[in-house]
Amino acid sequence: MFSVLLERQNTIKRQTIYHLDLSCVPNSCMLWPYRTQDKSAARMLTSTQIESATTEELERLRVRIEAELEGRRGAKERDHESAVEVLESHETSAGTFQWQMRECGHRDRCNKCKSGKRHGPYLYRFYYRDRKRHSEYISLKKARALGLERPPVPR
């Protein structure tokens, strides 16, 4: 069994104590707070704690960290890939106009989204104001007035 108390003093002398429990089964080790008065406390092992851990304990921690990273990478890729598909993009002085196929946000109820298809195409304008990126939906009527024809729906 391997347990480590991690402590960190913040600037006003309050302690945040974390408990790293590596006594669990592989792939389910946890870092959880006993007391969290300082939300910004780093949840990291010190070099002394790493050096004093056994190879088996470090291996269990490595496996758990790799599994967590893989899950996060996969979730990020799925979110990015599935949310929006850009069909066409037009750069203008007023911003960038993009025809996009989008998911509706009701993936569990929407038959179209469940089947992997998206809704659209919809036109959006992306522009910067005060160094912040903004987006705006452009109706089909406005798009036609701007001379932007709706592209065919991909099958």
Secondary structure, 3 states (H helix, E strand, C coil): CCEEEEEEECCCCCEEEEEEECCCCCCCCEEEEEECCCCCCCCCCCHHHHHHCCHHHHHHHHHHHHHHHHHHHHHHHHHHHHHEEEEEEEEECCEEEEEEEECCCCCCCCHHHHCCCCEEEEEEEEEEECCEEEEEEECHHHHHHCCCCCCCCCC
